[in-house]
Amino acid sequence: MKILLADDEPDVLEFLSFNLAKAGYEVILANNGKEAIELALKSKPYLLVLDVMMPIHDGYVVCQELRKYPEFDTSIIIFLTAKTEDEAQIQAFNLGANDFIQKPVKLNVFLSRIHAIHNQWLKKSEQKILKLKNLELDLEKYSAKLDGIELVLARKEFKLLYLLASTPGKVFDRNQILESIWGDEVIVGERTVDVHVRKLREKVGDSFIKTLKGVGYKFEL
Protein backbone atom coordinates (compact mmCIF):
# COMPACT_ATOMS: atom_id res chain seq x y z
CA MET A 1 0.00 0.00 0.00
CA LYS A 2 1.27 3.46 -0.94
CA ILE A 3 1.27 6.14 1.78
CA LEU A 4 1.89 9.87 1.46
CA LEU A 5 3.21 11.45 4.64
CA ALA A 6 3.24 15.26 4.83
CA ASP A 7 4.69 17.22 7.74
CA ASP A 8 7.00 20.23 8.08
CA GLU A 9 8.81 18.71 11.07
CA PRO A 10 11.82 16.70 9.81
CA ASP A 11 11.99 14.62 12.99
CA VAL A 12 8.38 13.51 12.61
CA LEU A 13 8.87 12.65 8.93
CA GLU A 14 12.01 10.65 9.65
CA PHE A 15 10.51 8.78 12.62
CA LEU A 16 7.23 7.82 10.97
CA SER A 17 8.62 7.10 7.50
CA PHE A 18 11.35 4.84 8.94
CA ASN A 19 8.81 2.74 10.84
CA LEU A 20 6.35 2.62 7.94
CA ALA A 21 9.08 1.48 5.55
CA LYS A 22 10.23 -1.08 8.12
CA ALA A 23 6.67 -2.43 8.18
CA GLY A 24 6.80 -2.88 4.39
CA TYR A 25 4.88 0.14 3.15
CA GLU A 26 5.85 2.39 0.25
CA VAL A 27 6.21 5.90 1.69
CA ILE A 28 6.24 9.25 -0.13
CA LEU A 29 7.34 12.32 1.82
CA ALA A 30 6.25 15.95 1.52
CA ASN A 31 7.45 18.94 3.56
CA ASN A 32 4.55 21.31 2.88
CA GLY A 33 0.99 21.37 1.61
CA LYS A 34 1.82 22.40 -1.94
CA GLU A 35 4.29 19.57 -2.33
CA ALA A 36 1.79 17.16 -0.81
CA ILE A 37 -0.82 18.01 -3.45
CA GLU A 38 1.68 17.69 -6.30
CA LEU A 39 3.05 14.36 -5.11
CA ALA A 40 -0.42 12.97 -4.39
CA LEU A 41 -1.64 13.77 -7.90
CA LYS A 42 1.46 12.15 -9.34
CA SER A 43 1.68 8.99 -7.21
CA LYS A 44 -2.02 8.37 -6.31
CA PRO A 45 -1.53 7.03 -2.76
CA TYR A 46 -4.40 5.21 -1.05
CA LEU A 47 -3.57 6.68 2.36
CA LEU A 48 -2.54 10.28 3.13
CA VAL A 49 -1.28 11.31 6.55
CA LEU A 50 -1.31 15.13 6.73
CA ASP A 51 -0.08 17.50 9.38
CA VAL A 52 -2.69 20.19 9.99
CA MET A 53 -0.26 23.08 10.38
CA MET A 54 1.99 23.08 7.30
CA PRO A 55 3.49 25.96 5.30
CA ILE A 56 2.09 27.18 1.94
CA HIS A 57 -1.07 25.05 2.28
CA ASP A 58 -2.25 23.59 5.57
CA GLY A 59 -3.69 20.09 5.87
CA TYR A 60 -7.26 21.35 5.52
CA VAL A 61 -6.51 22.90 2.12
CA VAL A 62 -4.69 19.78 0.93
CA CYS A 63 -7.62 17.60 1.92
CA GLN A 64 -10.17 19.92 0.32
CA GLU A 65 -8.21 20.16 -2.94
CA LEU A 66 -7.59 16.44 -3.33
CA ARG A 67 -11.21 15.53 -2.63
CA LYS A 68 -12.12 17.46 -5.80
CA TYR A 69 -10.50 14.70 -7.88
CA PRO A 70 -12.48 11.47 -8.51
CA GLU A 71 -9.39 9.30 -7.96
CA PHE A 72 -9.29 10.48 -4.34
CA ASP A 73 -12.94 9.75 -3.57
CA THR A 74 -12.05 6.55 -1.75
CA SER A 75 -8.60 7.51 -0.47
CA ILE A 76 -8.14 7.61 3.30
CA ILE A 77 -7.00 10.96 4.74
CA ILE A 78 -5.76 11.16 8.31
CA PHE A 79 -4.70 14.35 10.08
CA LEU A 80 -1.81 14.64 12.50
CA THR A 81 -2.58 17.44 14.92
CA ALA A 82 -1.92 18.78 18.39
CA LYS A 83 -5.33 20.45 18.32
CA THR A 84 -8.03 18.95 20.51
CA GLU A 85 -10.86 21.39 19.86
CA ASP A 86 -14.08 19.87 18.57
CA GLU A 87 -14.49 22.67 16.01
CA ALA A 88 -11.14 21.84 14.38
CA GLN A 89 -12.11 18.18 14.04
CA ILE A 90 -15.58 18.99 12.73
CA GLN A 91 -14.05 21.28 10.12
CA ALA A 92 -11.68 18.52 9.02
CA PHE A 93 -14.44 15.92 8.73
CA ASN A 94 -16.58 18.35 6.75
CA LEU A 95 -13.69 18.75 4.29
CA GLY A 96 -13.39 15.00 3.81
CA ALA A 97 -10.98 13.75 6.48
CA ASN A 98 -11.42 10.20 7.76
CA ASP A 99 -9.61 10.31 11.08
CA PHE A 100 -7.32 12.16 13.50
CA ILE A 101 -4.12 11.10 15.23
CA GLN A 102 -2.98 13.27 18.12
CA LYS A 103 0.54 14.62 18.44
CA PRO A 104 2.89 13.61 19.91
CA VAL A 105 2.33 10.42 17.94
CA LYS A 106 2.38 7.11 19.81
CA LEU A 107 4.01 4.66 17.42
CA ASN A 108 2.03 1.56 18.42
CA VAL A 109 -1.28 3.42 18.01
CA PHE A 110 -0.18 4.92 14.69
CA LEU A 111 0.94 1.59 13.21
CA SER A 112 -2.17 -0.23 14.40
CA ARG A 113 -4.33 2.29 12.52
CA ILE A 114 -2.18 1.92 9.41
CA HIS A 115 -2.38 -1.89 9.52
CA ALA A 116 -6.17 -1.72 9.87
CA ILE A 117 -6.39 0.57 6.84
CA HIS A 118 -4.07 -1.73 4.90
CA ASN A 119 -6.34 -4.70 5.53
CA GLN A 120 -9.28 -2.60 4.35
CA TRP A 121 -7.32 -1.67 1.23
CA LEU A 122 -6.54 -5.31 0.50
CA LYS A 123 -10.22 -6.19 0.60
CA LYS A 124 -11.14 -3.30 -1.69
CA SER A 125 -8.38 -4.08 -4.15
CA GLU A 126 -9.36 -7.71 -4.55
CA GLN A 127 -10.34 -8.60 -8.10
CA LYS A 128 -12.18 -11.67 -9.31
CA ILE A 129 -9.45 -12.48 -11.84
CA LEU A 130 -5.82 -11.49 -11.40
CA LYS A 131 -3.49 -11.97 -14.39
CA LEU A 132 0.26 -11.70 -13.97
CA LYS A 133 2.37 -12.84 -16.90
CA ASN A 134 1.71 -16.59 -17.28
CA LEU A 135 -0.15 -16.88 -13.97
CA GLU A 136 -3.93 -16.40 -13.69
CA LEU A 137 -5.84 -16.40 -10.40
CA ASP A 138 -9.64 -16.54 -10.24
CA LEU A 139 -10.78 -15.39 -6.81
CA GLU A 140 -14.41 -16.37 -7.35
CA LYS A 141 -13.58 -19.96 -8.30
CA TYR A 142 -10.46 -20.27 -6.12
CA SER A 143 -8.61 -21.55 -9.17
CA ALA A 144 -5.10 -20.88 -10.44
CA LYS A 145 -3.61 -21.50 -13.88
CA LEU A 146 0.06 -21.48 -14.83
CA ASP A 147 0.73 -21.38 -18.57
CA GLY A 148 -2.94 -22.25 -19.05
CA ILE A 149 -2.67 -25.42 -16.94
CA GLU A 150 -4.86 -25.71 -13.85
CA LEU A 151 -2.98 -25.93 -10.56
CA VAL A 152 -4.32 -28.05 -7.72
CA LEU A 153 -4.14 -25.74 -4.69
CA ALA A 154 -5.64 -26.07 -1.24
CA ARG A 155 -7.81 -23.10 -0.25
CA LYS A 156 -5.20 -21.64 2.11
CA GLU A 157 -2.50 -22.11 -0.53
CA PHE A 158 -4.61 -20.19 -3.02
CA LYS A 159 -5.30 -17.38 -0.53
CA LEU A 160 -1.59 -17.12 0.25
CA LEU A 161 -0.66 -16.98 -3.42
CA TYR A 162 -3.36 -14.39 -4.11
CA LEU A 163 -2.26 -12.23 -1.17
CA LEU A 164 1.37 -12.15 -2.32
CA ALA A 165 0.48 -11.69 -6.01
CA SER A 166 -1.99 -8.87 -5.29
CA THR A 167 0.93 -6.53 -4.52
CA PRO A 168 4.04 -7.64 -6.45
CA GLY A 169 7.24 -6.49 -4.79
CA LYS A 170 5.70 -5.89 -1.37
CA VAL A 171 7.24 -7.85 1.46
CA PHE A 172 4.73 -9.51 3.79
CA ASP A 173 6.08 -10.61 7.15
CA ARG A 174 4.79 -13.83 8.71
CA ASN A 175 2.49 -12.06 11.16
CA GLN A 176 0.81 -10.12 8.34
CA ILE A 177 0.29 -13.35 6.40
CA LEU A 178 -1.09 -15.16 9.43
CA GLU A 179 -3.51 -12.33 10.15
CA SER A 180 -4.67 -12.04 6.53
CA ILE A 181 -5.04 -15.76 5.77
CA TRP A 182 -5.87 -17.42 9.07
CA GLY A 183 -7.18 -14.53 11.15
CA ASP A 184 -8.53 -15.72 14.50
CA GLU A 185 -9.98 -19.00 13.24
CA VAL A 186 -7.22 -21.19 14.68
CA ILE A 187 -4.04 -20.83 16.67
CA VAL A 188 -1.12 -21.43 14.33
CA GLY A 189 2.54 -20.50 14.40
CA GLU A 190 4.88 -18.85 11.93
CA ARG A 191 6.06 -22.30 10.87
CA THR A 192 2.63 -22.79 9.26
CA VAL A 193 3.40 -19.98 6.81
CA ASP A 194 6.75 -21.51 5.87
CA VAL A 195 5.14 -24.89 5.21
CA HIS A 196 2.48 -23.36 2.95
CA VAL A 197 5.09 -21.34 1.06
CA ARG A 198 7.14 -24.51 0.50
CA LYS A 199 4.07 -26.34 -0.85
CA LEU A 200 3.26 -23.40 -3.12
CA ARG A 201 6.76 -23.38 -4.54
CA GLU A 202 6.44 -27.07 -5.34
CA LYS A 203 3.38 -26.25 -7.47
CA VAL A 204 4.19 -22.85 -9.06
CA GLY A 205 7.99 -23.04 -9.07
CA ASP A 206 10.64 -20.98 -7.29
CA SER A 207 10.62 -17.97 -9.61
CA PHE A 208 7.54 -16.16 -8.21
CA ILE A 209 7.90 -16.31 -4.43
CA LYS A 210 11.07 -14.83 -2.93
CA THR A 211 12.27 -15.14 0.66
CA LEU A 212 13.76 -12.23 2.59
CA LYS A 213 15.61 -14.00 5.36
CA GLY A 214 14.39 -12.94 8.79
CA VAL A 215 11.67 -10.73 7.27
CA GLY A 216 9.09 -12.55 5.18
CA TYR A 217 8.04 -13.26 1.61
CA LYS A 218 7.23 -11.32 -1.54
CA PHE A 219 5.93 -12.02 -5.04
CA GLU A 220 8.13 -11.09 -8.00
CA LEU A 221 7.38 -11.06 -11.69
C-alpha positions as CSV (number, residue, x, y, z in Angstrom):
1,M,0.0,0.0,0.0
2,K,1.3,3.5,-0.9
3,I,1.3,6.1,1.8
4,L,1.9,9.9,1.5
5,L,3.2,11.5,4.6
6,A,3.2,15.3,4.8
7,D,4.7,17.2,7.7
8,D,7.0,20.2,8.1
9,E,8.8,18.7,11.1
10,P,11.8,16.7,9.8
11,D,12.0,14.6,13.0
12,V,8.4,13.5,12.6
13,L,8.9,12.6,8.9
14,E,12.0,10.6,9.6
15,F,10.5,8.8,12.6
16,L,7.2,7.8,11.0
17,S,8.6,7.1,7.5
18,F,11.3,4.8,8.9
19,N,8.8,2.7,10.8
20,L,6.4,2.6,7.9
21,A,9.1,1.5,5.6
22,K,10.2,-1.1,8.1
23,A,6.7,-2.4,8.2
24,G,6.8,-2.9,4.4
25,Y,4.9,0.1,3.1
26,E,5.8,2.4,0.2
27,V,6.2,5.9,1.7
28,I,6.2,9.2,-0.1
29,L,7.3,12.3,1.8
30,A,6.3,16.0,1.5
31,N,7.5,18.9,3.6
32,N,4.6,21.3,2.9
33,G,1.0,21.4,1.6
34,K,1.8,22.4,-1.9
35,E,4.3,19.6,-2.3
36,A,1.8,17.2,-0.8
37,I,-0.8,18.0,-3.4
38,E,1.7,17.7,-6.3
39,L,3.1,14.4,-5.1
40,A,-0.4,13.0,-4.4
41,L,-1.6,13.8,-7.9
42,K,1.5,12.2,-9.3
43,S,1.7,9.0,-7.2
44,K,-2.0,8.4,-6.3
45,P,-1.5,7.0,-2.8
46,Y,-4.4,5.2,-1.0
47,L,-3.6,6.7,2.4
48,L,-2.5,10.3,3.1
49,V,-1.3,11.3,6.6
50,L,-1.3,15.1,6.7
51,D,-0.1,17.5,9.4
52,V,-2.7,20.2,10.0
53,M,-0.3,23.1,10.4
54,M,2.0,23.1,7.3
55,P,3.5,26.0,5.3
56,I,2.1,27.2,1.9
57,H,-1.1,25.1,2.3
58,D,-2.2,23.6,5.6
59,G,-3.7,20.1,5.9
60,Y,-7.3,21.4,5.5
61,V,-6.5,22.9,2.1
62,V,-4.7,19.8,0.9
63,C,-7.6,17.6,1.9
64,Q,-10.2,19.9,0.3
65,E,-8.2,20.2,-2.9
66,L,-7.6,16.4,-3.3
67,R,-11.2,15.5,-2.6
68,K,-12.1,17.5,-5.8
69,Y,-10.5,14.7,-7.9
70,P,-12.5,11.5,-8.5
71,E,-9.4,9.3,-8.0
72,F,-9.3,10.5,-4.3
73,D,-12.9,9.8,-3.6
74,T,-12.1,6.5,-1.7
75,S,-8.6,7.5,-0.5
76,I,-8.1,7.6,3.3
77,I,-7.0,11.0,4.7
78,I,-5.8,11.2,8.3
79,F,-4.7,14.3,10.1
80,L,-1.8,14.6,12.5
81,T,-2.6,17.4,14.9
82,A,-1.9,18.8,18.4
83,K,-5.3,20.4,18.3
84,T,-8.0,18.9,20.5
85,E,-10.9,21.4,19.9
86,D,-14.1,19.9,18.6
87,E,-14.5,22.7,16.0
88,A,-11.1,21.8,14.4
89,Q,-12.1,18.2,14.0
90,I,-15.6,19.0,12.7
91,Q,-14.0,21.3,10.1
92,A,-11.7,18.5,9.0
93,F,-14.4,15.9,8.7
94,N,-16.6,18.4,6.7
95,L,-13.7,18.8,4.3
96,G,-13.4,15.0,3.8
97,A,-11.0,13.7,6.5
98,N,-11.4,10.2,7.8
99,D,-9.6,10.3,11.1
100,F,-7.3,12.2,13.5
101,I,-4.1,11.1,15.2
102,Q,-3.0,13.3,18.1
103,K,0.5,14.6,18.4
104,P,2.9,13.6,19.9
105,V,2.3,10.4,17.9
106,K,2.4,7.1,19.8
107,L,4.0,4.7,17.4
108,N,2.0,1.6,18.4
109,V,-1.3,3.4,18.0
110,F,-0.2,4.9,14.7
111,L,0.9,1.6,13.2
112,S,-2.2,-0.2,14.4
113,R,-4.3,2.3,12.5
114,I,-2.2,1.9,9.4
115,H,-2.4,-1.9,9.5
116,A,-6.2,-1.7,9.9
117,I,-6.4,0.6,6.8
118,H,-4.1,-1.7,4.9
119,N,-6.3,-4.7,5.5
120,Q,-9.3,-2.6,4.3
121,W,-7.3,-1.7,1.2
122,L,-6.5,-5.3,0.5
123,K,-10.2,-6.2,0.6
124,K,-11.1,-3.3,-1.7
125,S,-8.4,-4.1,-4.2
126,E,-9.4,-7.7,-4.5
127,Q,-10.3,-8.6,-8.1
128,K,-12.2,-11.7,-9.3
129,I,-9.4,-12.5,-11.8
130,L,-5.8,-11.5,-11.4
131,K,-3.5,-12.0,-14.4
132,L,0.3,-11.7,-14.0
133,K,2.4,-12.8,-16.9
134,N,1.7,-16.6,-17.3
135,L,-0.2,-16.9,-14.0
136,E,-3.9,-16.4,-13.7
137,L,-5.8,-16.4,-10.4
138,D,-9.6,-16.5,-10.2
139,L,-10.8,-15.4,-6.8
140,E,-14.4,-16.4,-7.4
141,K,-13.6,-20.0,-8.3
142,Y,-10.5,-20.3,-6.1
143,S,-8.6,-21.5,-9.2
144,A,-5.1,-20.9,-10.4
145,K,-3.6,-21.5,-13.9
146,L,0.1,-21.5,-14.8
147,D,0.7,-21.4,-18.6
148,G,-2.9,-22.3,-19.0
149,I,-2.7,-25.4,-16.9
150,E,-4.9,-25.7,-13.9
151,L,-3.0,-25.9,-10.6
152,V,-4.3,-28.0,-7.7
153,L,-4.1,-25.7,-4.7
154,A,-5.6,-26.1,-1.2
155,R,-7.8,-23.1,-0.2
156,K,-5.2,-21.6,2.1
157,E,-2.5,-22.1,-0.5
158,F,-4.6,-20.2,-3.0
159,K,-5.3,-17.4,-0.5
160,L,-1.6,-17.1,0.2
161,L,-0.7,-17.0,-3.4
162,Y,-3.4,-14.4,-4.1
163,L,-2.3,-12.2,-1.2
164,L,1.4,-12.2,-2.3
165,A,0.5,-11.7,-6.0
166,S,-2.0,-8.9,-5.3
167,T,0.9,-6.5,-4.5
168,P,4.0,-7.6,-6.4
169,G,7.2,-6.5,-4.8
170,K,5.7,-5.9,-1.4
171,V,7.2,-7.8,1.5
172,F,4.7,-9.5,3.8
173,D,6.1,-10.6,7.2
174,R,4.8,-13.8,8.7
175,N,2.5,-12.1,11.2
176,Q,0.8,-10.1,8.3
177,I,0.3,-13.3,6.4
178,L,-1.1,-15.2,9.4
179,E,-3.5,-12.3,10.1
180,S,-4.7,-12.0,6.5
181,I,-5.0,-15.8,5.8
182,W,-5.9,-17.4,9.1
183,G,-7.2,-14.5,11.2
184,D,-8.5,-15.7,14.5
185,E,-10.0,-19.0,13.2
186,V,-7.2,-21.2,14.7
187,I,-4.0,-20.8,16.7
188,V,-1.1,-21.4,14.3
189,G,2.5,-20.5,14.4
190,E,4.9,-18.9,11.9
191,R,6.1,-22.3,10.9
192,T,2.6,-22.8,9.3
193,V,3.4,-20.0,6.8
194,D,6.7,-21.5,5.9
195,V,5.1,-24.9,5.2
196,H,2.5,-23.4,2.9
197,V,5.1,-21.3,1.1
198,R,7.1,-24.5,0.5
199,K,4.1,-26.3,-0.8
200,L,3.3,-23.4,-3.1
201,R,6.8,-23.4,-4.5
202,E,6.4,-27.1,-5.3
203,K,3.4,-26.3,-7.5
204,V,4.2,-22.9,-9.1
205,G,8.0,-23.0,-9.1
206,D,10.6,-21.0,-7.3
207,S,10.6,-18.0,-9.6
208,F,7.5,-16.2,-8.2
209,I,7.9,-16.3,-4.4
210,K,11.1,-14.8,-2.9
211,T,12.3,-15.1,0.7
212,L,13.8,-12.2,2.6
213,K,15.6,-14.0,5.4
214,G,14.4,-12.9,8.8
215,V,11.7,-10.7,7.3
216,G,9.1,-12.5,5.2
217,Y,8.0,-13.3,1.6
218,K,7.2,-11.3,-1.5
219,F,5.9,-12.0,-5.0
220,E,8.1,-11.1,-8.0
221,L,7.4,-11.1,-11.7
